[in-house]
Amino acid sequence: MADIELTDFSLLFPDKATKERDIREKAALHIDDFTLEELGLSEILPLKTASLSEFITTDPDVIRYREAVFADLLAHEEITRTIGKLMPVLYDIMELRRLEVDSGDTADYLTGITEIELYISSIDVLYEGLCREKHDYQSAALCLLRDHIAKLVESEYYVDLNRRLEELTSRVREIKSVTVGVNLDAQLRPRDAGVLAINSEPFRSGDTLQKILRLNLKNDEYTCIAELVPFGKKQTENQKTALSLAFTSAINDVYRHSLRSWKKIVQAYVLENTDFLLGLLPEFEFLMKGTNLIRALTIKNGTLTVPEILPAAQRAFTATGFYNPAVALKTDGAMVKNDIDFDENAGIYVLSGPNRGGKSVVTCAVGIIQAMAQLGLPVPADKAAVSPVDAIFTHFPTGADDTIDKGRLGEECARLGEIFDAISDQSLVLLDETLSSTGSFEASYIAAEVLAGLSMAKCRAIFSTHLHELAGEIDAINARTVPKGGAPIDTLVAGIEEEGRRSFRIWRTKPDGKSYARDIAVKYGLTYDNILQKLSKNTETEV
């Protein structure tokens, strides 16, 4: 059996050593489920059997290994259909494992047989979906799984397992009734009793006429001529339980030896192989949900691309024609696409623009693309090249959490301080409307200090803000930090079209706060001339 065992197999990691190294490195990784939830990724890629953050990796080889698996899943729909059929079976096995108590009773042995049946069913599902037709898979993972399942199903042991299970099932599951013998004493009181036979047919109750004509039934072994008292309507539950226990004990004696010997023979084999499949359950779910997400975006006419994975030290992030997938799935209109490039002139961006102009959507989209790339998924863009990051830090608007003692501004500053405690030059920091809890003077001062700190950390960052005047500080901040080796800061603008309509597009340019205010004022009729017209109409109405 050793040649078909695959205990260290993974659909997400090339080998055991790579997986173990990834687990060790994950301890220093700062990309948690809270962050993925804030970005909106957990909403469009929800998992039941594992945390999404568990699948984040920084290893380019692991990312490419997964990209090949997703490519096969997208090219062969029968794989996701197969996984969809397999997962309920594996859930049933998990539930049996949770409930199983080996007391030695026949019912517990039957549970063991059920697990074997479910195991065989799961293997058959995989064989039908992956092996029956000779598909040409490109990924090493699916080729190895297919070959393993084919070798297993075609092995003599597996054939014998099916045969023996069928034999035992026919013996045990077809029990419909037992024939009971009771010896009586001289006063017709039960002296002792026992099971005389186990039958594959249920007994028949017999109606009143048949009971009157009993002699016609004397040779009929399966017609009841009188019910045993404990199952009468007037009997207590304790009396009924007593008879049930007596029958169960008798049946246990009949089948205990054969069931024990069966379980001993197959238990180690089945446990090992069901453990192998159960261990893959989180991976199966992740791959199926990830593929479903990609297909859902494709239906929405969203473009997806396999990103180029560049070395972490290169600190690259370039995306052309990118969009926010969480927003795309909720809307029916045309997707608004944008471009962004963290290059030698901009390791950090200050993104400004009108309220509801798309700043938050763009900021989250950058984080989602980074996370999807490190999950091994295609990303929502026309073209992308990214370096893995060791952390994604978010600082988004919150409610009143922890503000009683610190106040809102104090809470925001405390969260920013925690980011600087853990940040590195290979981190991605996404700040959305940070410092919005205080006046523009105080906010601009603190924001300038934060930006200078991010520059010296040499990380990639987006600072989305309503503080349009902050753009005027960028040159001074760069003059302060870039000569010391800090990352340069540049500005992005979320634009609006004529008459204040939002375009949800971003441009790499200097913001003009006055033009935003003027356009918004025009849209809502709050220019000086508009206001005078309103006042004039009010006066005319009064007259």
C-alpha angles and dihedrals in degrees: 000000000000092000093063099040114110105176095149096046119127133179090209104043128052094223145348095267092053091050093049091049090049091052091052093048092047089070088072095042117109102201108110136171092260090060093047089049092051090051091052096242096115090057094057095036105038120173130196103187100045144009114269091227089063089072096052112112137178095202112108091204091055091047092052091046090056094043088060091051092051090048090056092046091053093046095047115043091184089074095061090042088053092049089048090056093043100052098066089052091052091048088054091052090051091051091050090050090051094051099037118115116174101220095148093249121135090245090061091049089050088054088055090051089050090055090052090050091050091048091052089046091053092050091048090051091052092045093051093046101041109021111029092078116038101240118183103233118189100201120087091221097058093040090054093046092048093049092047094052092045092051091047096050092046094049121109091235093057092048090050090047090057092047095049092045090053091050094049093043091053090051098045109027094047093062105122102161145355130225111230125202121201124189116211132205125225091281091051092251118144109264099175137340140198146167110272098181143359112223136201092214128069118237120250120235098222121221127248095268091051090051090053090050095045093148089071089060101046092108095043108099095188103052117095114222096181133015121236109251100237090067094050119118094250097053123106124245090249091058091049091047092051092058092044091053090049092053093044091052091051093049090047089056091051096049105025097095098046094043093048093050090048093050092048091053098050105022098089092044096047095043091052094049097040088049087054091054095040089052088058094050096095089047092049090051094047093049094046095046091045092051091047089052092052092049092047091054090047090054087054087055091250115156118229129191137190102242123230106246111219128188115284091235090060089066092208131168120165124158127173120195094002126166140179108266094200090059093041092057092053099048134064098201129093115294117249109226128198141183129228134175127185098204140152090290098047126032089152130037131202105209115199135166143118123321112274088015096126102269094128092043092054094044092052092044091059090053093046092051091050092049095044090051090053090048089057094249129134109258130231100257142088091244134356142175120186141170117221114256128214092218144014111205119190129191108184130161113284137186124249096305113150093349099118093080101028105026122230096287092046090051092051092049091048091054091048090051090054090054092053090050090063106026125119136179088265096056131106116220122193117188118182119190090334115180092020089134095076139051121286094251095055092037093052092050094050092042091054090052091048092049091050089051092049089049092054090046086058091218128142112257146165119206106195109194147163088215099104091172089063088078088068089062096054097089091050092048091049091049088053099048113020095068086056092054098269123150113262119248125220136175135249125193127208101213138213129209129225118314092020098292112154115240094188086215123127128215132192098239143104115285123241107206094185093056090053091051093046093050093047091047090052092049093054096037095247101131117118091255092048091050092050089052091052091049091048091053091049090054092049091051092053091052 
